[in-house]
Amino acid sequence: MDGELIKLKNLGNTSVNLLHAVGIKTESDLKRVGPVNAYKSIKERGFSTSKVLLYALQGALLDTHWNELDSQLKKQLVIEAELEPIN
């Protein structure tokens, strides 16, 4: 469904365009890939982004503003993004 991602919390045009650039077109795609691997795919494509995108992707799946995510969850996301290879 075109435009599905833009309806998710935290995701604007830039975030959606980045997701589309790495083949993530739907909420189901994002769930399947996961926020960490989506973020890593975006970074590996050479796009400049910050950890806020990582948090935003997680928050989008949880329907929670990224700034309201638990600090431990944010730390875990960063650890996973820095250590785990993309499957």
Secondary structure, DSSP 4 states (H G I P E B T S, - for coil): -TTTGGGSTT--HHHHHHHHHTT--SHHHHHHH-HHHHHHHHHHTT----HHHHHHHHHHHHTS-GGGS-HHHHHHHHHHHHHPPP-
